[in-house]
Amino acid sequence: MASKRHDSVKKMLNSAVAPLKEADKTPRLHHMRHLLEMGTFFYLLPWGVHYKRVKIGKDSETEVNVEVIIPNKSNRDKVLLYFHGGGYTIGSMHTHRSLVGKIAKKTKIISVLVDYRKAPENKFPAAIEDAIASYKSLLKRGKKPENIIIGGDSAGGGLTIATLVALKDLNLPQPKAAFCLSPWVDLAATGESIKTNTDDPLVDERKMNKWIKMYVGSHDVKNPLISPLYADLSGIAPLLIQTSNAEMLYSDATRIADRAKKFGVEVELQEWDGLMHWWHLFQRVIPEADEAIEKIVDFINAKLNGKQETL
């Protein structure tokens, strides 16, 4: 059962978006981007963590902006590569810096938050190209695959799995493991929860359809690098998937977990009850977000260090 603080935040968000839903309208993209940036303005890095912005992939055709998030006490050999969510159209390093910074501090490893190119300015395959270039850059800088974790939320969770598939196709080594928070893996939008979980304030079917058109363009929506639910998942890295049974992308999370297991992938599926999509972003307010982060930290520590304890 969801906490009172979660329900208060969800009620506030639903009240804010209700006029748009009733008028059958969606805000313009630049307004959505601005509102998300403003909504996370005070979500700062935790104490003892700093960041620097750099460009990576300078020796390739793809140059990518990233933030390297560094705990004061950190293991520089191990790294988290993170892809933010936002339907491939919104979200940024700023909106997700606090979340990734908290994971970095608790695991004591460097984290690279990728500012991949977004639609509609940059349609598919821009995001996956930037994701691959980011991973290649880590390898070229001497990071060992067994010391790399990939993660992401929502669209970034789908991009995480698509990246694993792309690495396999390119005969590149898989990272040690990957985690996906409420991943968007089916841009064909065939999941049952899209129709049933309509009380999800930050995602609705109209927005999703617009984002799909912006990102996919003329490509096949079931292209495995767009919708990894339709990919051959054999041989990809172990997965942690977190989801809530009340969010619109619940069916995406459960179906990708089932499909990965059928291909022999090691999968851990963690479910919460009654939480809205993107609850992780409210980790300064919602207790379930802290609980989820602790489980992510446990997963990373277990994979990189053979530990089950949270630092």
C-alpha positions in Angstrom: 0.0 0.0 0.0 1.3 3.4 -0.9 2.4 5.8 1.8 0.5 9.0 2.7 3.3 11.1 1.4 3.2 9.4 -1.9 -0.6 9.8 -2.1 -0.4 13.5 -1.3 2.2 14.1 -4.1 0.1 12.0 -6.5 -3.1 13.9 -5.6 -1.3 17.3 -6.1 0.0 16.2 -9.5 -3.4 14.8 -10.6 -5.0 18.1 -9.6 -2.4 20.0 -11.6 -3.0 18.0 -14.8 -6.8 17.5 -14.5 -7.7 20.6 -16.5 -5.6 19.4 -19.4 -7.1 15.9 -19.3 -10.6 17.2 -19.2 -9.9 19.6 -22.1 -8.3 16.7 -24.0 -5.1 18.8 -24.4 -1.4 18.2 -23.8 1.0 21.0 -23.0 3.4 22.1 -25.6 6.7 20.3 -25.5 8.8 23.3 -24.5 6.4 23.9 -21.6 6.7 20.3 -20.4 10.5 20.6 -20.5 10.4 23.8 -18.6 8.0 22.6 -16.0 10.1 19.4 -15.3 13.2 21.5 -15.0 11.5 23.8 -12.5 9.9 21.0 -10.6 13.4 19.5 -9.9 15.2 22.8 -9.4 15.8 22.2 -5.7 16.8 18.6 -6.1 20.5 19.1 -5.5 23.3 16.7 -5.2 23.8 15.1 -1.8 26.6 16.4 0.4 30.0 14.9 -0.4 29.3 14.6 -4.1 30.3 16.9 -7.0 30.1 16.8 -10.7 31.8 18.0 -13.9 30.4 18.3 -17.4 32.5 16.8 -20.2 32.2 15.7 -23.7 33.0 12.1 -24.5 33.4 10.2 -27.7 35.6 12.9 -29.3 37.5 10.3 -31.3 34.3 9.0 -33.0 31.5 10.4 -35.1 29.3 10.9 -32.1 30.2 13.4 -29.4 28.1 13.2 -26.3 27.6 15.6 -23.4 27.7 13.9 -20.0 27.9 14.8 -16.3 30.5 12.8 -14.3 29.1 12.6 -10.8 31.8 11.9 -8.3 31.5 11.0 -4.6 34.4 12.5 -2.5 35.3 8.9 -1.5 34.9 6.8 -4.6 36.2 3.8 -6.4 37.4 5.3 -9.7 37.7 1.9 -11.4 34.0 1.2 -11.2 31.3 3.2 -12.9 27.5 3.6 -13.4 26.4 4.7 -16.9 22.9 6.2 -16.5 20.2 7.2 -19.1 17.5 9.6 -17.9 13.8 9.1 -18.7 11.3 11.5 -20.3 9.8 9.8 -23.3 12.9 10.5 -25.4 11.6 14.1 -25.5 12.0 15.7 -22.1 14.3 15.2 -19.1 17.9 16.2 -18.7 21.1 15.8 -16.6 19.6 18.5 -14.3 16.3 16.7 -13.7 18.1 13.4 -12.8 21.3 14.7 -11.1 20.0 14.3 -7.6 18.7 10.8 -8.1 21.9 9.6 -9.7 24.0 11.5 -7.2 22.3 9.6 -4.3 23.0 6.3 -6.0 26.6 7.3 -6.6 27.1 8.4 -3.0 25.7 5.2 -1.5 27.6 2.9 -3.8 30.8 5.0 -3.7 31.3 4.7 -7.5 31.6 7.3 -10.2 28.4 7.8 -12.3 28.1 9.1 -15.8 24.8 10.8 -16.5 24.3 10.9 -20.3 22.6 13.9 -22.1 21.6 11.9 -25.1 20.0 13.8 -28.0 16.3 14.0 -27.7 13.3 14.1 -30.1 11.8 15.7 -32.0 15.0 17.6 -32.8 16.9 14.3 -33.0 14.8 11.2 -33.9 15.8 7.6 -33.6 18.6 6.4 -33.8 20.2 9.5 -32.1 19.6 8.3 -28.6 20.9 4.8 -29.1 23.9 6.1 -31.0 24.7 8.3 -28.0 24.2 5.5 -25.6 26.6 3.2 -27.5 29.1 6.0 -27.9 29.1 6.6 -24.2 29.7 2.9 -23.4 32.5 2.7 -26.0 34.1 5.8 -24.4 34.2 4.1 -21.0 35.9 1.1 -22.6 38.5 3.3 -24.4 39.2 5.0 -21.1 40.2 1.7 -19.6 37.0 0.8 -17.7 36.6 -2.9 -17.7 33.1 -4.3 -18.6 32.9 -6.2 -15.4 33.2 -2.9 -13.5 30.4 -1.2 -15.4 26.7 -1.0 -14.5 24.1 0.5 -16.9 20.9 2.0 -15.6 17.9 4.2 -16.6 14.3 5.1 -15.8 11.3 5.0 -18.1 12.5 5.7 -21.6 16.0 5.6 -20.2 15.2 2.1 -18.9 14.1 1.0 -22.4 17.3 2.7 -23.8 19.3 0.7 -21.2 18.0 -2.7 -22.6 18.2 -1.5 -26.2 21.9 -0.6 -25.5 22.5 -4.1 -24.2 21.0 -5.6 -27.4 23.0 -3.2 -29.6 26.3 -4.1 -27.8 25.6 -7.8 -28.4 24.9 -7.1 -32.1 28.2 -5.1 -32.3 30.1 -8.0 -30.6 31.1 -5.7 -27.8 31.3 -7.0 -24.2 28.3 -6.7 -21.9 28.5 -4.7 -18.7 28.4 -6.5 -15.4 24.7 -5.8 -15.0 21.9 -3.3 -15.7 18.9 -1.9 -13.8 15.7 -0.5 -15.3 13.2 1.7 -13.3 9.7 1.4 -14.8 11.2 0.8 -18.3 9.4 1.8 -21.5 10.2 -1.1 -23.8 7.1 -1.3 -26.1 6.5 1.8 -28.2 3.9 -0.1 -30.0 1.9 0.6 -26.8 0.3 -2.8 -26.6 0.5 -3.2 -22.8 -2.7 -3.7 -20.9 -1.8 -1.3 -18.1 -1.8 1.6 -20.6 -5.6 1.2 -20.7 -6.2 0.2 -17.1 -3.9 2.4 -15.1 -5.1 5.8 -16.2 -4.8 7.5 -12.9 -1.1 7.9 -13.4 -0.5 11.7 -13.3 2.8 12.0 -15.2 2.0 9.7 -18.1 -1.0 9.4 -20.2 -1.8 7.7 -23.5 -2.0 10.9 -25.5 1.4 12.1 -24.4 2.9 8.6 -25.1 1.5 8.6 -28.7 2.9 12.1 -29.3 6.3 11.1 -27.9 6.3 7.9 -30.1 5.7 9.9 -33.3 8.4 12.4 -32.3 11.0 9.8 -31.6 10.2 6.9 -34.0 9.6 9.0 -37.2 9.4 6.7 -40.2 11.0 3.7 -38.5 9.2 0.5 -37.5 8.0 1.0 -34.0 8.8 -2.7 -33.2 12.5 -2.2 -34.2 14.3 -4.0 -31.3 16.4 -0.9 -30.7 13.3 1.2 -30.4 11.1 -1.4 -28.5 13.5 -4.0 -26.9 10.4 -6.0 -25.9 10.6 -7.5 -29.4 14.4 -8.1 -29.3 16.4 -11.3 -29.0 17.5 -10.9 -25.4 19.8 -13.9 -25.3 23.2 -13.2 -23.8 22.5 -9.7 -22.4 23.7 -8.7 -18.9 21.7 -9.6 -15.7 18.8 -7.2 -15.0 17.1 -5.6 -12.1 13.7 -4.2 -13.0 11.6 -2.1 -10.6 7.9 -1.3 -11.2 4.6 -0.5 -9.6 1.3 -2.2 -10.3 -0.4 1.2 -10.6 1.6 2.8 -13.3 0.9 2.9 -17.0 4.1 1.1 -17.9 3.5 -1.8 -15.5 2.8 -4.2 -18.3 6.0 -3.1 -20.1 8.1 -4.0 -17.0 6.5 -7.4 -16.3 6.6 -8.4 -20.0 10.2 -7.5 -20.5 11.1 -9.4 -17.3 9.2 -12.5 -18.6 10.8 -12.3 -22.0 14.3 -11.9 -20.7 13.8 -14.9 -18.5 12.7 -17.0 -21.5 16.0 -16.1 -23.2 17.9 -17.3 -20.2 18.7 -13.8 -18.7 19.1 -13.5 -15.0 16.3 -11.2 -13.9 15.2 -9.8 -10.6 11.8 -8.1 -10.8 10.8 -5.9 -7.8 7.2 -4.6 -7.6 5.6 -2.0 -5.4 1.9 -1.5 -4.8 -0.1 1.6 -5.8 2.8 3.9 -6.9 2.7 6.4 -9.8 5.2 6.4 -12.6 8.5 8.2 -11.9 8.1 7.8 -8.1 11.9 7.5 -8.0 12.4 11.1 -8.9 10.6 12.2 -5.7 13.3 10.5 -3.5 13.5 13.5 -1.2 9.8 13.3 -0.4 8.4 9.8 -1.0 9.7 7.0 1.3 9.1 4.3 -1.3 11.7 6.0 -3.5 14.3 5.7 -0.8 13.4 2.0 -0.4 13.8 1.5 -4.1 17.2 3.3 -4.2 18.4 1.1 -1.3 17.5 -2.0 -3.4 19.3 -0.6 -6.4 22.4 0.0 -4.2 22.2 -3.5 -2.9 22.0 -4.8 -6.5 25.0 -2.8 -7.6 27.1 -3.7 -4.6 26.2 -7.4 -5.1 27.2 -7.3 -8.7 30.4 -5.2 -8.4 31.6 -6.2 -5.0 29.8 -9.4 -4.1 28.1 -7.6 -1.2 24.5 -7.4 -0.2 24.9 -4.6 2.3 23.9 -1.0 1.6 26.7 1.5 2.2 
